[in-house]
Amino acid sequence: MTSSARPSSNTDGPVLIFAGARVRENRVLTHRIAYLLEKEEGLPRPHSRGHPFTNKAAGEMKSRLERMVGAPARDALVGTFHAMCVRMLRRDGRKNRIAPNFRDHG
């Protein structure tokens, strides 16, 4: 097994894969998420997250996941860190007096 493939099959607990904006690192992250989605015991899908650095990479990652595992990929949270934070604020912001229709200047 190559060193870049090791994180995708480690299931002993949470794994942080800090990936650069290169294809190889995003590929490792994508394979890790796909592996967890396909595991027999399964991972609750909201716990499968991928945060590439660009919107383009996020779209490619989501497409790749859908090709690899099919329908379960739809529930994986994939998006840039900024997009994921905006999504969480729109969903849960009222708890902190943030209107769900706030204006995002990012």
Number of C-alpha atoms within 10 A of each C-alpha: 6 6 6 12 16 11 16 19 13 13 12 6 6 8 12 8 14 10 16 11 11 11 12 13 17 23 17 18 26 22 20 24 26 23 20 20 23 16 10 8 8 10 14 11 16 10 14 17 17 22 21 25 17 15 16 11 19 19 15 16 24 19 14 17 23 16 12 16 15 14 11 14 22 14 14 21 18 26 23 19 15 14 16 16 12 18 14 11 18 15 14 14 16 11 9 8 8 13 14 15 10 11 8 8 4 6
